[in-house]
């Protein structure tokens, strides 16, 4: 029987090397190198035998050595600069990553994902990945207003695709974007048609390009419909249920509270519905609620929440396809994702 702690002290299994393959196959190390790197110098039979032995031993090419030889690392990077506590219950990024990984896996490309505290740390990580040749390219999410990342990545020569759209489009930066302005117009069309004239928007993080686009679009659409600017406003949060609930309490405490609230994600919308319930405000009789992102949360909450429905995994697939195309030497493109549609459920009605 093993002594306590013995398993923890055991050395990890040694990875097979080219020398091990050469010994098992009965050939020189140079022959193994030629065979595994598809170079001339060995016969087809010898090449097949060497590859069979390598597979039996579980050998894999070292990514650092592969990068130093000028080959691809076989890896794409994705960094998220958000508070980690806000990610546990939000389904958007999980769906986005699932779509990205679905495409990358077809090319045997791994996804290196890391959460950091801020944009400065994210930029430092890009510099380290570039120096270590850790990734072939990156997917840049959560574009900012006056975003420093595209210029940094261009200066490093590290291929990148911006996911979500920059505030000021850059013809030199490959981009996959969503039309937040038209999506907001669809929400306003629905609420305005129901008779709502006092509308609040519980937005996401300030400084994010899509947050600012949604705020601007809300104002534009309200003006177009002749709504009083004093009764249509946005408040920013960190996307968490806690801040979503607190923002809801503040706007409901106003002298003239809104009759409808648009939330920038499903988690905050559910939190807002809970605040309405604790105050005895009926949904939708006393308050209509719309979630920007649809999810299982929206569909199992009572009443079910009206939500913008979009193919988030499909958006991730589109982003990954663009990155692979860039890595293959394709042109710089700006590609628009599918426009979400509004699914009206029981959480919206006449005020």
Secondary structure, DSSP 8 states (H G I E B T S, - for coil): ---TTHHHHS-------HHHHHHHHTS-HHHHHHHHTT-SSS-HHHHHHHHHHHHHHT----HHHHHHTT---SEEEEEEES-GGGTSS--HHHHHHHHHHHHHHHTT-EEEEEEESSHHHHHHHHHHHHHHT--SEEEE-S-BTT-SHHHHHHHHT-EEEEEE--SS--TTSEEEE--HHHHHHHHHHHHHHHT---EEEEE--TTBHHHHHHHHHHHHHHHHTT--GGGEEEEE--S-HHHHHHHHHHHHTSTT--SEEEESSHHHHHHHHHHHHHTT--TTTT-EEEESS--HHHHHSSS--EEEE--HHHHHHHHHHHHHHHHTT----EEE----EEE--TT----
